[in-house]
């Protein structure tokens, strides 16, 4: 406002609003109609300032914008005091780093690393898999509670804090594996999302007991052997994912399977 006043000595508050916040200036309907009908030679004859009024927000009694306008002095931007002193702010940063305790630095690094990694998983495209949406939401809640407790301690010697961080790392690793699986299925079955959801649901139910969050019983060490019934269209899609080998690949495979012989005809292992 001070710079505007310095550049426009005879300006009033309404002039500043028309320039800085056009949405808060309401033109008269009669003026808009008249302007649309005049030609270019008559534009210079328009009276200034244009007729209109301030918006309701700017017309309220005790508006803070008008109060600041009345108190602002006409002063060019080059003569105004900077809002921030770059040298002083830089010295503050250096002083903070010099006096920062090692455990405080570790705390900030751990929290930042977990947040950045979780955001990376959140931005991964895995289709419309509700299980993963729920899991990522739970991950953020777990991170918030664990890291909040971590930040409230002045040292990291507390065994409970270390154990909580280990559990958080384990949970993060499980969810990362599920994200990779979900993203891979989503990318491979873009034309058959229902098949990707069915396969992932079976894998999710199988993998859930290993995460320590499921109530399913059974031997979690058995191999995953679930099968899906696919339609003819889905079958053609799956066949297209495995193109037949080329002639060079076929001959190479045959040559690799044939035993090598020396000049005497003896097999060489």
C-alpha distance (Angstrom), angle and dihedral (degrees) to the residues before:
residue distance angle dihedral
X1 . . .
X2 3.79 . .
X3 3.80 91.3 .
X4 3.82 91.3 47.2
X5 3.80 90.8 51.2
X6 3.80 91.0 49.1
X7 3.81 92.1 50.5
X8 3.83 93.4 43.2
X9 3.82 108.6 35.0
X10 3.82 94.6 177.4
X11 3.81 95.8 44.6
X12 3.79 122.2 122.5
X13 3.78 131.4 -154.5
X14 3.80 92.2 -90.9
X15 3.81 90.6 56.9
X16 3.77 91.0 54.6
X17 3.81 92.1 49.4
X18 3.82 92.2 50.4
X19 3.81 89.0 52.8
X20 3.81 101.9 37.7
X21 3.82 102.3 31.5
X22 3.84 111.4 19.0
X23 3.81 91.1 173.4
X24 3.80 89.0 66.6
X25 3.81 92.3 58.5
X26 3.80 118.2 80.1
X27 3.80 116.6 -160.4
X28 3.78 120.9 -148.0
X29 3.81 114.4 -101.5
X30 3.80 91.6 -131.7
X31 3.78 90.7 55.5
X32 3.80 93.3 50.1
X33 3.82 90.6 50.4
X34 3.77 92.1 48.7
X35 3.79 94.1 48.6
X36 3.79 91.9 52.0
X37 3.81 90.9 55.6
X38 3.80 101.4 47.1
X39 3.78 123.0 88.1
X40 3.77 129.3 -126.2
X41 3.83 94.2 -92.3
X42 3.79 91.5 60.0
X43 3.82 96.4 50.1
X44 3.79 92.1 88.1
X45 3.83 90.3 57.4
X46 3.82 93.9 62.0
X47 3.76 111.6 120.6
X48 3.77 117.8 -115.1
X49 2.94 131.2 -107.6
X50 3.80 97.0 38.0
X51 3.76 115.4 -122.6
X52 3.77 116.8 -104.9
X53 3.77 142.6 97.4
X54 3.76 143.0 -109.9
X55 3.77 120.0 -92.6
X56 3.77 120.3 -100.9
X57 3.79 90.5 -102.0
X58 3.80 92.8 56.4
X59 3.80 93.8 40.4
X60 3.80 95.8 58.6
X61 3.77 116.5 118.6
X62 3.79 111.8 -99.6
X63 3.80 94.0 18.1
X64 3.81 108.8 -179.2
X65 3.82 92.5 -140.6
X66 3.80 92.6 58.9
X67 3.79 90.8 44.9
X68 3.80 91.3 54.0
X69 3.81 90.0 45.9
X70 3.79 91.4 54.9
X71 3.81 91.9 48.9
X72 3.82 97.4 43.0
X73 3.80 116.1 101.3
X74 3.82 121.3 -142.4
X75 3.78 102.3 -102.8
X76 3.83 129.6 148.8
X77 3.79 116.8 -117.8
X78 3.81 91.1 -115.1
X79 3.81 90.4 61.3
X80 3.80 97.4 44.4
X81 3.78 122.0 103.6
X82 3.83 110.9 -104.3
X83 3.77 115.4 -109.7
X84 3.82 90.2 -135.2
X85 3.78 131.5 29.4
X86 3.83 104.6 -141.6
X87 3.80 93.4 -159.0
X88 3.78 93.2 50.8
X89 3.79 93.1 45.6
X90 3.80 90.3 50.0
X91 3.80 90.6 51.4
X92 3.81 89.5 51.8
X93 3.80 90.8 54.0
X94 3.81 92.7 49.1
X95 3.80 91.5 47.3
X96 3.80 90.5 50.6
X97 3.80 92.0 51.6
X98 3.80 92.0 46.5
X99 3.81 93.3 52.5
X100 3.82 96.6 38.8
X101 3.79 113.2 120.4
X102 3.82 117.3 -129.9
X103 3.81 93.3 -118.8
X104 3.81 89.9 51.8
X105 3.80 90.7 52.6
X106 3.81 90.7 48.1
X107 3.80 90.1 49.2
X108 3.80 92.4 53.7
X109 3.80 93.0 44.8
X110 3.82 93.1 50.0
X111 3.80 93.9 47.6
X112 3.80 92.7 46.1
X113 3.81 92.9 47.3
X114 3.81 93.6 50.8
X115 3.80 92.5 46.2
X116 3.82 93.4 48.7
X117 3.81 92.4 46.7
X118 3.81 92.6 48.1
X119 3.81 91.2 49.6
X120 3.80 89.3 51.9
X121 3.80 90.4 54.6
X122 3.80 90.5 45.7
X123 3.81 91.6 55.4
X124 3.80 92.2 52.0
X125 3.80 113.0 112.3
X126 3.81 110.7 -127.2
X127 3.79 102.7 151.3
X128 3.77 125.7 -123.0
X129 3.80 98.7 -27.0
X130 3.78 107.2 147.1
X131 3.80 92.7 -170.2
X132 3.79 91.9 63.5
X133 3.79 93.5 44.2
X134 3.80 88.5 55.3
X135 3.80 93.1 44.8
X136 3.80 93.7 51.4
X137 3.80 90.1 49.6
X138 3.79 89.8 51.5
X139 3.80 89.8 48.4
X140 3.81 91.8 57.6
X141 3.81 90.7 49.1
X142 3.81 91.8 49.4
X143 3.79 91.4 47.4
X144 3.80 92.2 50.1
X145 3.80 94.3 51.6
X146 3.81 95.2 42.7
X147 3.80 97.3 44.5
X148 3.80 92.4 43.6
X149 3.80 89.4 57.4
X150 3.81 88.6 45.1
X151 3.82 91.9 53.5
X152 3.80 93.2 48.8
X153 3.82 92.6 62.8
X154 3.78 120.6 82.2
X155 3.80 93.1 -150.7
X156 3.78 135.7 33.0
X157 3.79 95.2 -138.2
X158 3.79 91.3 98.1
X159 3.81 107.0 111.7
X160 3.80 91.1 -150.0
X161 3.81 90.8 59.4
X162 3.80 92.4 50.2
X163 3.79 91.5 48.1
X164 3.80 91.8 49.3
X165 3.80 90.6 51.9
X166 3.80 90.5 50.0
X167 3.79 91.3 52.0
X168 3.79 90.0 47.6
X169 3.81 90.6 52.2
X170 3.81 90.3 49.6
X171 3.80 92.2 49.7
X172 3.79 90.7 46.5
X173 3.81 90.8 51.9
X174 3.82 92.5 51.6
X175 3.79 92.8 49.6
X176 3.80 91.1 46.5
X177 3.82 90.3 56.0
X178 3.79 90.8 49.9
X179 3.81 90.8 48.5
X180 3.80 91.1 52.5
X181 3.80 90.9 50.0
X182 3.80 93.0 46.4
X183 3.81 93.2 47.7
X184 3.81 91.7 47.9
X185 3.81 93.5 50.5
X186 3.79 91.7 44.8
X187 3.79 91.7 52.7
X188 3.82 94.8 45.4
X189 3.82 95.9 45.4
X190 3.79 101.8 40.0
X191 3.81 89.7 134.7
X192 3.82 93.3 46.8
X193 3.81 107.4 38.6
X194 3.81 92.2 162.0
X195 3.80 89.9 61.5
X196 3.80 91.6 49.7
X197 3.81 90.1 50.4
X198 3.81 92.2 49.2
X199 3.80 93.7 49.2
X200 3.78 92.5 45.7
X201 3.81 92.6 48.0
X202 3.81 90.5 55.3
X203 3.81 91.6 46.8
X204 3.79 90.9 46.3
X205 3.81 93.3 51.8
X206 3.80 89.5 47.8
X207 3.80 94.6 46.9
X208 3.81 97.1 41.7
X209 3.84 96.7 82.6
X210 3.80 89.9 54.7
X211 3.79 89.4 57.9
X212 3.78 91.9 61.2
X213 3.79 91.6 -124.1
X214 3.78 101.8 93.5
X215 3.76 133.4 84.2
X216 3.79 96.0 -149.3
X217 3.77 115.6 124.3
X218 3.74 129.3 -146.6
X219 3.74 142.3 76.2
X220 3.80 107.0 -42.6
X221 3.81 91.6 -170.5
X222 3.79 94.8 69.6
X223 3.78 117.9 106.8
X224 3.76 121.1 -97.5
X225 3.81 104.7 -106.1
X226 3.80 105.4 157.7
X227 3.79 115.9 139.5
X228 3.78 130.9 -154.7
X229 3.78 129.4 -142.8
X230 3.78 107.0 -130.0
X231 3.77 131.4 -169.0
X232 3.78 124.7 -124.1
X233 3.80 91.2 -98.7
X234 3.79 92.1 51.4
X235 3.79 90.2 45.8
X236 3.79 91.3 55.8
X237 3.78 89.0 48.7
X238 3.80 91.6 53.1
X239 3.80 91.7 46.9
X240 3.79 88.8 53.9
X241 3.80 89.2 57.4
X242 3.82 89.7 64.1
X243 3.82 108.5 48.5
X244 3.82 116.9 -165.6
X245 3.81 115.7 -97.0
X246 3.77 119.1 -96.0
X247 3.80 122.9 -115.2
X248 3.80 92.4 -98.7
X249 3.79 91.6 50.1
X250 3.82 91.4 49.2
X251 3.80 93.7 50.3
X252 3.78 91.2 45.6
X253 3.79 90.5 53.3
X254 3.82 91.5 49.0
X255 3.79 92.2 49.3
X256 3.79 91.4 49.2
X257 3.80 91.0 52.8
X258 3.84 95.3 48.1
X259 3.84 114.6 88.1
X260 3.78 116.3 -114.2
X261 3.84 117.9 -119.1
X262 3.75 132.5 -160.3
X263 3.81 126.4 -134.2
X264 3.82 91.4 -82.7
X265 3.79 91.8 55.1
X266 3.80 95.4 -108.3
X267 3.79 117.9 141.3
X268 3.78 116.7 -109.4
X269 3.78 115.6 -148.4
